[in-house]
Amino acid sequence: MDNVILESVITCPVCGAKKQETMPTDACQYYYECSSCHTLLKPLPGDCCVYCSFGTVKCPPIQQDGACCG
């Protein structure tokens, strides 16, 4: 896990709210509820998790070896 960034800021595509979150290292996070408008976010097509779609930093597995969490 050398040089893996665990903090990412998720931006809601509906209301624009931003929130810093700590990404899990043992699983992908497929769903994320916006704390502002309560929209349930899901990854965009081709992405494995909400961090890869809406975060400022890709998830740890992608950072490490580019492989999806699957």
C-alpha positions in Angstrom: 0.0 0.0 0.0 3.0 2.3 -0.5 2.0 5.7 -1.9 -1.7 4.8 -2.0 -3.9 7.8 -1.2 -6.9 6.8 0.9 -8.6 10.2 1.1 -10.8 11.3 -1.8 -13.3 14.2 -2.2 -16.6 13.0 -3.7 -18.6 15.6 -5.7 -22.3 14.9 -6.2 -23.2 15.4 -9.8 -26.7 16.4 -8.9 -26.2 19.2 -6.3 -22.5 19.8 -6.5 -21.9 19.1 -2.8 -18.3 17.9 -1.9 -17.3 15.7 0.9 -14.0 14.2 1.9 -14.1 10.5 2.6 -11.7 7.7 3.4 -11.8 4.9 0.8 -12.0 1.3 1.9 -8.9 -0.8 1.1 -10.6 -4.2 1.2 -13.6 -3.6 -1.1 -15.1 -1.3 -3.7 -17.8 1.1 -2.7 -20.5 0.7 -5.3 -23.2 3.0 -3.6 -22.8 6.4 -2.0 -25.5 8.6 -0.6 -24.9 12.3 -0.9 -25.2 13.9 2.5 -26.7 17.0 1.0 -29.4 16.0 -1.4 -29.5 12.3 -0.5 -29.1 11.1 -4.1 -27.8 7.5 -4.3 -24.7 7.6 -6.5 -23.6 4.5 -8.5 -20.4 4.2 -10.6 -20.6 5.4 -14.2 -20.3 2.8 -16.9 -16.7 1.5 -17.1 -15.9 2.5 -13.5 -15.7 0.0 -10.6 -16.8 2.3 -7.8 -18.1 5.7 -6.8 -14.6 7.0 -6.1 -13.5 6.2 -9.6 -16.5 8.1 -11.0 -17.0 11.0 -8.6 -13.9 11.2 -6.5 -10.7 13.3 -6.8 -8.6 10.1 -6.3 -9.2 6.7 -7.9 -9.8 3.7 -5.5 -6.8 1.9 -3.9 -6.9 -1.1 -6.3 -6.8 1.1 -9.4 -4.0 3.2 -7.8 -2.0 0.0 -7.1 -2.2 -2.0 -10.2 -4.9 -0.6 -12.4 -7.1 -3.6 -11.8 -10.8 -3.2 -11.0 -12.0 -4.3 -7.6 -14.5 -6.6 -9.2 
